[in-house]
Amino acid sequence: MALLASDVMIRAATLLNDNAQTTFTYAVLLPKLQVAWEDLQVAMAENGISAIEKKSTSATVTAGTKSLASYPADFLYPIDLYERVTGTTDDDWVPMKEREFLPTRVQRDWMQDWSWGGDAISFVGCTRSIDILINYFATLPALSGENSSIAVQGAYNYLAYRTAAIQAAILKNDLAQTLGEEAEKKLESFINTRAKQNQALPVRRKPFRYGVMLRRKRRF
């Protein structure tokens, strides 16, 4: 059975000594859970952990263009890129090579190389029109209500404690510090567990998008 936002909020209310949810209803707790959900996504990205991997639809890059103009709505950061000559078939995709710094060379009839930095995918450019396909990590789906699915396995306890801690902090409740400290422990356990699961996978450097652009202090 899928874990729902309601399951997390019921646990959070219990941690706040409101088993019946008389005070801490779904409507009250949902905005705090949304903050905890955002915090989880940042923590996952900063530790090289992602829950959702997708492929984009193909995008046409015209001759001479040196950066990708648009990205999927749920785009977080790229994993791999593929190219083909515009107008060819799905059997013609060729993998591109990621570079930390793009080579200095004249444009050719293939892109060949790509780089991720400054919140954008960049190229040396190409002498003809090329289609690009991105294999990417996607953002977590938004939590819009109590029936929203929690799409990250193993995050239940962290989300419950973090949600409760945020609510307690707003009310200046004495439980805030205890709940916050416990949330940190739950997050550390979650990250360690997911990291062990990924040990057999190739290590990827931390993405610029999160390492620089989206790092922030927690709001509560």
Buried (B, 14 or more C-beta within 10 A) or exposed (E): EEBBBBBBBBBBBBBBEBEEBEEBBBEBBBEBBBBBBBBBBBBBBBBBBBBBEBEBEBBEBEEEBBEBEEBBEBBBBBBBBBBBBBEEEEEEBEEBEBBEEBEEEEBEEBBBBBBBBEEBBBBBBBEBBBBBBBBBBBBBBEBEEBEBEBBBEBBBBBBBBBBBBBBBBEEEBEBBEBBBEBBBEBBEEBBEEBEEEBEEEEEEEEBBBBEEEBEEEBEB
